[in-house]
Amino acid sequence: MKVAFLLLGTAYEVAFAFPADCPNVTVIHDVVANNWYGGCMGLDHKTGVKTAAACEEQCKTNMNCSIWQMTNTTGCWSGNVVHGCRSRGSDKALDNFAEELKAGQRLQHGFIKVVKTNVKLQTTGLKHYPVTTGTQEKRIDRCKINCYTDVSCNVWQFGSDGCWVEHYTSPAKSTSTESAWAKAMIAGETIEHTCPPYVPEEGGLPWPWIIAGITLGLLALGAICFALQKTPKVKKTRAVKIEPKAAPAPHHEEPEHEEHEEVPLVYFVPQPTMLIPQQSVVMQQPLMMQQPMMQQPMMMQAAPQYMY
């Protein structure tokens, strides 16, 4: 589609695929929420807007508005940044502007899709966006945000001389990898602004989608329960070869007159063994004193007398 811009009495038509009624708006910076006092220059004075809420609303519904500011004395200012947000020449001037500014935001319409990250690639025809304060990392981030919040910007790049962005007044023309600027390039991207189609909500609940979601959920739950079930283990048994029973021996009947002697059955009843400890007794016999042997006088026995 084509969107017409009016700048210095001349109409510019820029063709890009971005809907004019995108409802998705993201607040990047906010004066009240995070003390954002950018001191942005080049905005359009909205003389008919008297309140901060009205100033915010008219910027959010305009795809070509990325910044709105409400001051105490001059009212509402909004639009795409022409000269960039800077310190207005001195810290004292910025302090005075902070006291004058009572509300304001930087907005991003739709979403950002990074097509590619550019390395050692210069895109010609872009607009120089001055960012002179802060570290190099902060200045690169401000350069990128400026492009993200401008729906007419599809390329941004940062080099030794600062930030360059595409704008509806400065469309990209050609690229080069051999230039001195390309060889000294620090950062850059090619992006695309997107916005999903806006479909007004109809009354009632989307029952078909709800029922389909419940059905899919139940099927998934059933599949999970089935997968978690334990498979019963089959007990393996060894094969046992069963021998056929031997046929009983033929029974011979004994003559009736022959009697068999009955052998009495003896049952063995085990008796508990009881161990009774016995006390060892050592008998000490008294030492007998050896008595001196008494010498008895030798008796002379007379020889027997034999009678003849």
C-alpha positions as a Markdown table, in Angstrom:
| # | Residue | x | y | z |
|---|---|---|---|---|
| 1 | Met | 0.0 | 0.0 | 0.0 |
| 2 | Lys | 1.0 | 3.7 | -0.3 |
| 3 | Val | 1.1 | 6.1 | 2.5 |
| 4 | Ala | 1.4 | 9.8 | 1.8 |
| 5 | Phe | 3.7 | 12.1 | 3.9 |
| 6 | Leu | 3.7 | 15.9 | 3.9 |
| 7 | Leu | 7.1 | 17.5 | 4.5 |
| 8 | Leu | 7.8 | 21.2 | 3.9 |
| 9 | Gly | 4.8 | 21.4 | 1.6 |
| 10 | Thr | 5.8 | 18.5 | -0.6 |
| 11 | Ala | 4.0 | 15.2 | -0.6 |
| 12 | Tyr | 6.0 | 12.0 | -0.6 |
| 13 | Glu | 4.5 | 8.6 | -1.3 |
| 14 | Val | 6.3 | 5.6 | 0.1 |
| 15 | Ala | 5.2 | 2.1 | -0.6 |
| 16 | Phe | 5.6 | -0.5 | 2.2 |
| 17 | Ala | 3.5 | -3.4 | 3.4 |
| 18 | Phe | 2.4 | -2.2 | 6.8 |
| 19 | Pro | -1.3 | -2.0 | 7.7 |
| 20 | Ala | -2.7 | 1.5 | 8.5 |
| 21 | Asp | -4.7 | 0.2 | 11.4 |
| 22 | Cys | -2.3 | -2.0 | 13.3 |
| 23 | Pro | -3.6 | -2.3 | 16.9 |
| 24 | Asn | -0.3 | -3.7 | 18.3 |
| 25 | Val | 1.6 | -0.8 | 20.0 |
| 26 | Thr | 4.6 | -1.2 | 22.4 |
| 27 | Val | 5.8 | 1.6 | 24.7 |
| 28 | Ile | 9.6 | 1.8 | 24.4 |
| 29 | His | 10.2 | 4.8 | 26.7 |
| 30 | Asp | 7.9 | 6.7 | 29.1 |
| 31 | Val | 8.4 | 10.0 | 30.8 |
| 32 | Val | 6.4 | 9.1 | 33.9 |
| 33 | Ala | 7.4 | 5.4 | 34.2 |
| 34 | Asn | 11.1 | 5.6 | 33.6 |
| 35 | Asn | 12.0 | 9.3 | 33.6 |
| 36 | Trp | 12.5 | 9.5 | 29.8 |
| 37 | Tyr | 13.5 | 13.1 | 29.0 |
| 38 | Gly | 14.8 | 12.7 | 25.4 |
| 39 | Gly | 14.2 | 16.3 | 24.4 |
| 40 | Cys | 13.1 | 15.3 | 21.0 |
| 41 | Met | 13.1 | 17.9 | 18.2 |
| 42 | Gly | 11.3 | 18.1 | 14.9 |
| 43 | Leu | 7.8 | 17.1 | 16.1 |
| 44 | Asp | 4.5 | 18.5 | 14.9 |
| 45 | His | 2.5 | 20.8 | 17.1 |
| 46 | Lys | -1.0 | 19.5 | 17.7 |
| 47 | Thr | -2.8 | 22.7 | 18.6 |
| 48 | Gly | -6.2 | 21.1 | 18.9 |
| 49 | Val | -5.1 | 18.5 | 21.5 |
| 50 | Lys | -5.5 | 19.8 | 25.1 |
| 51 | Thr | -4.8 | 16.8 | 27.3 |
| 52 | Ala | -2.0 | 14.2 | 27.7 |
| 53 | Ala | -4.5 | 11.3 | 27.2 |
| 54 | Ala | -5.7 | 12.8 | 23.9 |
| 55 | Cys | -2.1 | 13.4 | 22.8 |
| 56 | Glu | -1.2 | 9.8 | 23.5 |
| 57 | Glu | -4.3 | 8.4 | 21.7 |
| 58 | Gln | -3.8 | 10.3 | 18.5 |
| 59 | Cys | -0.2 | 9.1 | 18.3 |
| 60 | Lys | -1.1 | 5.4 | 19.0 |
| 61 | Thr | -3.7 | 5.4 | 16.2 |
| 62 | Asn | -1.3 | 7.0 | 13.7 |
| 63 | Met | 1.2 | 4.5 | 12.2 |
| 64 | Asn | 3.5 | 7.4 | 11.2 |
| 65 | Cys | 3.8 | 8.7 | 14.8 |
| 66 | Ser | 6.5 | 7.3 | 17.0 |
| 67 | Ile | 6.8 | 10.0 | 19.7 |
| 68 | Trp | 4.4 | 12.2 | 21.5 |
| 69 | Gln | 5.1 | 14.8 | 24.2 |
| 70 | Met | 2.9 | 17.0 | 26.4 |
| 71 | Thr | 4.3 | 20.2 | 27.8 |
| 72 | Asn | 2.9 | 22.6 | 30.4 |
| 73 | Thr | 3.0 | 25.7 | 28.2 |
| 74 | Thr | 2.7 | 24.7 | 24.5 |
| 75 | Gly | 0.6 | 21.5 | 24.7 |
| 76 | Cys | 0.9 | 18.4 | 22.5 |
| 77 | Trp | 3.7 | 17.6 | 20.1 |
| 78 | Ser | 4.0 | 14.3 | 18.1 |
| 79 | Gly | 5.3 | 12.7 | 14.9 |
| 80 | Asn | 8.3 | 10.9 | 13.5 |
| 81 | Val | 11.6 | 12.3 | 14.7 |
| 82 | Val | 13.1 | 14.6 | 12.1 |
| 83 | His | 16.1 | 16.0 | 13.9 |
| 84 | Gly | 16.5 | 13.3 | 16.5 |
| 85 | Cys | 16.3 | 13.3 | 20.3 |
| 86 | Arg | 19.2 | 15.1 | 21.8 |
| 87 | Ser | 20.2 | 17.3 | 24.7 |
| 88 | Arg | 19.0 | 20.5 | 23.1 |
| 89 | Gly | 22.5 | 22.0 | 23.2 |
| 90 | Ser | 23.3 | 22.0 | 26.9 |
| 91 | Asp | 22.5 | 20.1 | 30.0 |
| 92 | Lys | 20.9 | 23.2 | 31.5 |
| 93 | Ala | 18.5 | 23.4 | 28.6 |
| 94 | Leu | 17.6 | 19.8 | 29.0 |
| 95 | Asp | 17.0 | 20.3 | 32.7 |
| 96 | Asn | 14.6 | 23.2 | 31.8 |
| 97 | Phe | 12.8 | 20.9 | 29.3 |
| 98 | Ala | 12.4 | 18.2 | 31.9 |
| 99 | Glu | 10.6 | 20.6 | 34.1 |
| 100 | Glu | 8.4 | 21.7 | 31.2 |
| 101 | Leu | 7.6 | 18.2 | 30.0 |
| 102 | Lys | 4.9 | 16.4 | 32.0 |
| 103 | Ala | 4.1 | 13.4 | 29.8 |
| 104 | Gly | 5.4 | 11.6 | 26.7 |
| 105 | Gln | 6.3 | 8.3 | 25.1 |
| 106 | Arg | 8.3 | 6.6 | 22.3 |
| 107 | Leu | 6.1 | 4.0 | 20.6 |
| 108 | Gln | 6.7 | 1.0 | 18.4 |
| 109 | His | 3.9 | 0.0 | 16.0 |
| 110 | Gly | 3.6 | -3.7 | 15.2 |
| 111 | Phe | 6.5 | -6.1 | 15.5 |
| 112 | Ile | 10.1 | -6.3 | 14.3 |
| 113 | Lys | 11.5 | -9.1 | 12.1 |
| 114 | Val | 15.2 | -9.1 | 11.7 |
| 115 | Val | 15.9 | -10.1 | 8.1 |
| 116 | Lys | 19.7 | -10.2 | 8.4 |
| 117 | Thr | 22.5 | -8.8 | 10.4 |
| 118 | Asn | 24.7 | -6.7 | 8.2 |
| 119 | Val | 28.5 | -7.0 | 8.5 |
| 120 | Lys | 30.9 | -4.8 | 6.5 |
| 121 | Leu | 28.1 | -3.7 | 4.3 |
| 122 | Gln | 27.3 | 0.0 | 3.6 |
| 123 | Thr | 23.8 | 1.0 | 2.5 |
| 124 | Thr | 23.7 | 4.3 | 0.7 |
| 125 | Gly | 20.9 | 6.9 | 0.7 |
| 126 | Leu | 20.2 | 6.7 | 4.4 |
| 127 | Lys | 19.6 | 9.6 | 6.7 |
| 128 | His | 22.2 | 10.6 | 9.3 |
| 129 | Tyr | 20.7 | 10.4 | 12.8 |
| 130 | Pro | 22.9 | 12.2 | 15.4 |
| 131 | Val | 23.6 | 10.4 | 18.6 |
| 132 | Thr | 26.6 | 12.0 | 20.4 |
| 133 | Thr | 26.1 | 11.2 | 24.0 |
| 134 | Gly | 26.7 | 8.0 | 26.0 |
| 135 | Thr | 28.9 | 5.0 | 25.4 |
| 136 | Gln | 29.2 | 3.4 | 22.0 |
| 137 | Glu | 26.9 | 0.6 | 23.1 |
| 138 | Lys | 24.2 | 3.1 | 24.2 |
| 139 | Arg | 24.5 | 5.0 | 20.9 |
| 140 | Ile | 24.2 | 1.8 | 18.8 |
| 141 | Asp | 21.1 | 0.9 | 20.9 |
| 142 | Arg | 19.5 | 4.3 | 20.3 |
| 143 | Cys | 20.3 | 4.0 | 16.5 |
| 144 | Lys | 18.5 | 0.7 | 16.4 |
| 145 | Ile | 15.5 | 1.9 | 18.4 |
| 146 | Asn | 15.1 | 4.8 | 16.1 |
| 147 | Cys | 14.7 | 2.5 | 13.2 |
| 148 | Tyr | 12.5 | 0.0 | 15.1 |
| 149 | Thr | 10.0 | 2.8 | 16.0 |
| 150 | Asp | 9.8 | 4.2 | 12.4 |
| 151 | Val | 7.6 | 2.0 | 10.2 |
| 152 | Ser | 9.3 | 3.5 | 7.1 |
| 153 | Cys | 12.8 | 2.3 | 8.2 |
| 154 | Asn | 14.1 | -1.1 | 7.0 |
| 155 | Val | 17.8 | -0.5 | 7.4 |
| 156 | Trp | 20.0 | 1.0 | 10.1 |
| 157 | Gln | 23.8 | 1.0 | 10.3 |
| 158 | Phe | 26.4 | 2.4 | 12.7 |
| 159 | Gly | 30.0 | 3.3 | 11.8 |
| 160 | Ser | 32.8 | 5.6 | 12.7 |
| 161 | Asp | 30.7 | 8.7 | 11.9 |
| 162 | Gly | 27.6 | 7.6 | 13.9 |
| 163 | Cys | 24.2 | 6.4 | 13.1 |
| 164 | Trp | 22.4 | 6.2 | 9.7 |
| 165 | Val | 18.8 | 5.1 | 9.3 |
| 166 | Glu | 16.3 | 4.7 | 6.5 |
| 167 | His | 13.4 | 7.2 | 6.5 |
| 168 | Tyr | 10.6 | 7.9 | 4.1 |
| 169 | Thr | 12.5 | 11.0 | 3.0 |
| 170 | Ser | 15.8 | 9.0 | 2.7 |
| 171 | Pro | 15.0 | 5.6 | 1.2 |
| 172 | Ala | 17.8 | 3.0 | 0.8 |
| 173 | Lys | 19.5 | 3.0 | -2.6 |
| 174 | Ser | 22.4 | 0.6 | -3.0 |
| 175 | Thr | 24.9 | -1.4 | -1.0 |
| 176 | Ser | 28.7 | -1.7 | -1.1 |
| 177 | Thr | 31.2 | -4.0 | 0.6 |
| 178 | Glu | 34.3 | -2.3 | -0.9 |
| 179 | Ser | 34.0 | 1.2 | 0.5 |
| 180 | Ala | 36.1 | 2.5 | 3.4 |
| 181 | Trp | 32.9 | 3.0 | 5.4 |
| 182 | Ala | 31.9 | -0.6 | 4.9 |
| 183 | Lys | 35.3 | -1.9 | 6.0 |
| 184 | Ala | 35.1 | 0.1 | 9.2 |
| 185 | Met | 31.4 | -0.7 | 9.9 |
| 186 | Ile | 30.5 | -1.5 | 13.5 |
| 187 | Ala | 26.9 | -2.7 | 13.5 |
| 188 | Gly | 23.7 | -2.8 | 11.4 |
| 189 | Glu | 20.6 | -4.7 | 10.4 |
| 190 | Thr | 18.0 | -5.1 | 7.7 |
| 191 | Ile | 14.6 | -5.4 | 9.3 |
| 192 | Glu | 10.9 | -5.7 | 8.4 |
| 193 | His | 7.9 | -4.2 | 10.3 |
| 194 | Thr | 5.1 | -6.7 | 10.6 |
| 195 | Cys | 1.6 | -6.6 | 12.1 |
| 196 | Pro | -0.8 | -9.6 | 12.3 |
| 197 | Pro | -4.2 | -9.0 | 10.7 |
| 198 | Tyr | -6.6 | -7.5 | 13.1 |
| 199 | Val | -9.8 | -9.6 | 13.5 |
| 200 | Pro | -12.5 | -8.1 | 15.8 |
| 201 | Glu | -13.7 | -10.4 | 18.5 |
| 202 | Glu | -17.2 | -11.8 | 18.0 |
| 203 | Gly | -19.6 | -12.4 | 20.8 |
| 204 | Gly | -19.6 | -15.8 | 22.6 |
| 205 | Leu | -16.9 | -18.3 | 23.2 |
| 206 | Pro | -15.1 | -20.2 | 20.4 |
| 207 | Trp | -16.6 | -23.5 | 21.3 |
| 208 | Pro | -15.3 | -25.4 | 18.3 |
| 209 | Trp | -11.7 | -24.5 | 19.3 |
| 210 | Ile | -12.4 | -25.2 | 22.9 |
| 211 | Ile | -13.8 | -28.7 | 22.2 |
| 212 | Ala | -11.0 | -29.5 | 19.8 |
| 213 | Gly | -8.5 | -28.4 | 22.4 |
| 214 | Ile | -10.1 | -30.6 | 25.1 |
| 215 | Thr | -10.2 | -33.6 | 22.8 |
| 216 | Leu | -6.6 | -33.3 | 21.9 |
| 217 | Gly | -5.7 | -32.9 | 25.6 |
| 218 | Leu | -7.6 | -36.1 | 26.5 |
| 219 | Leu | -5.9 | -38.0 | 23.7 |
| 220 | Ala | -2.5 | -36.8 | 24.8 |
| 221 | Leu | -3.3 | -37.7 | 28.4 |
| 222 | Gly | -4.4 | -41.2 | 27.4 |
| 223 | Ala | -1.3 | -41.7 | 25.3 |
| 224 | Ile | 0.9 | -40.7 | 28.3 |
| 225 | Cys | -1.0 | -43.1 | 30.7 |
| 226 | Phe | -0.6 | -45.9 | 28.2 |
| 227 | Ala | 3.1 | -45.3 | 27.8 |
| 228 | Leu | 3.6 | -45.2 | 31.6 |
| 229 | Gln | 2.0 | -48.6 | 32.2 |
| 230 | Lys | 4.4 | -51.4 | 33.2 |
| 231 | Thr | 4.5 | -54.4 | 30.9 |
| 232 | Pro | 4.0 | -57.6 | 33.0 |
| 233 | Lys | 7.1 | -59.8 | 32.9 |
| 234 | Val | 6.6 | -63.3 | 31.6 |
| 235 | Lys | 8.1 | -65.8 | 34.1 |
| 236 | Lys | 10.3 | -68.3 | 32.3 |
| 237 | Thr | 10.1 | -71.9 | 33.4 |
| 238 | Arg | 12.5 | -74.7 | 32.7 |
| 239 | Ala | 11.1 | -77.6 | 30.7 |
| 240 | Val | 10.8 | -80.7 | 33.0 |
| 241 | Lys | 10.9 | -84.0 | 31.3 |
| 242 | Ile | 8.3 | -86.2 | 32.9 |
| 243 | Glu | 9.3 | -89.8 | 32.8 |
| 244 | Pro | 6.3 | -92.2 | 32.4 |
| 245 | Lys | 5.5 | -94.2 | 35.5 |
| 246 | Ala | 6.8 | -97.7 | 35.5 |
| 247 | Ala | 4.1 | -100.4 | 35.3 |
| 248 | Pro | 3.6 | -102.1 | 38.7 |
| 249 | Ala | 5.1 | -105.5 | 39.0 |
| 250 | Pro | 2.6 | -108.4 | 38.8 |
| 251 | His | 1.3 | -109.3 | 42.2 |
| 252 | His | 1.7 | -112.9 | 43.2 |
| 253 | Glu | -0.8 | -114.2 | 45.7 |
| 254 | Glu | 0.7 | -116.2 | 48.5 |
| 255 | Pro | -1.0 | -119.4 | 49.7 |
| 256 | Glu | -3.5 | -118.7 | 52.4 |
| 257 | His | -2.0 | -121.1 | 54.8 |
| 258 | Glu | 1.4 | -119.3 | 54.7 |
| 259 | Glu | 1.7 | -116.7 | 57.3 |
| 260 | His | 4.1 | -113.8 | 57.3 |
| 261 | Glu | 5.9 | -112.8 | 60.4 |
| 262 | Glu | 5.1 | -109.3 | 61.3 |
| 263 | Val | 8.1 | -107.2 | 62.1 |
| 264 | Pro | 7.4 | -104.7 | 64.8 |
| 265 | Leu | 8.0 | -101.1 | 63.9 |
| 266 | Val | 10.5 | -99.3 | 66.1 |
| 267 | Tyr | 10.0 | -95.6 | 66.3 |
| 268 | Phe | 13.0 | -93.5 | 67.0 |
| 269 | Val | 12.2 | -90.6 | 69.2 |
| 270 | Pro | 15.2 | -88.3 | 69.5 |
| 271 | Gln | 16.0 | -87.3 | 73.1 |
| 272 | Pro | 17.3 | -83.9 | 73.9 |
| 273 | Thr | 20.9 | -84.0 | 74.9 |
| 274 | Met | 21.5 | -82.1 | 78.0 |
| 275 | Leu | 25.0 | -81.1 | 79.0 |
| 276 | Ile | 25.5 | -80.8 | 82.7 |
| 277 | Pro | 28.8 | -79.1 | 83.6 |
| 278 | Gln | 30.8 | -81.1 | 86.0 |
| 279 | Gln | 33.1 | -79.5 | 88.6 |
| 280 | Ser | 36.6 | -80.7 | 88.4 |
| 281 | Val | 37.8 | -81.8 | 91.9 |
| 282 | Val | 41.4 | -82.4 | 92.5 |
| 283 | Met | 42.0 | -84.4 | 95.7 |
| 284 | Gln | 45.3 | -83.6 | 97.4 |
| 285 | Gln | 46.4 | -86.5 | 99.5 |
| 286 | Pro | 48.5 | -85.6 | 102.6 |
| 287 | Leu | 52.1 | -86.2 | 102.3 |
| 288 | Met | 52.8 | -89.2 | 104.5 |
| 289 | Met | 55.8 | -88.8 | 106.7 |
| 290 | Gln | 58.1 | -91.7 | 106.3 |
| 291 | Gln | 58.6 | -93.4 | 109.6 |
| 292 | Pro | 62.0 | -94.7 | 110.4 |
| 293 | Met | 62.1 | -98.4 | 110.3 |
| 294 | Met | 62.6 | -100.1 | 113.6 |
| 295 | Gln | 65.1 | -102.8 | 113.6 |
| 296 | Gln | 63.8 | -105.7 | 115.4 |
| 297 | Pro | 66.2 | -108.1 | 117.0 |
| 298 | Met | 66.8 | -111.1 | 114.9 |
| 299 | Met | 65.2 | -114.2 | 116.4 |
| 300 | Met | 67.2 | -117.3 | 116.2 |
| 301 | Gln | 64.9 | -120.1 | 115.2 |
| 302 | Ala | 65.9 | -123.4 | 116.4 |
| 303 | Ala | 66.3 | -126.0 | 113.8 |
| 304 | Pro | 63.4 | -128.4 | 113.8 |
| 305 | Gln | 64.1 | -131.7 | 115.6 |
| 306 | Tyr | 63.2 | -134.7 | 113.7 |
| 307 | Met | 62.5 | -137.9 | 115.5 |
| 308 | Tyr | 64.0 | -141.0 | 114.1 |
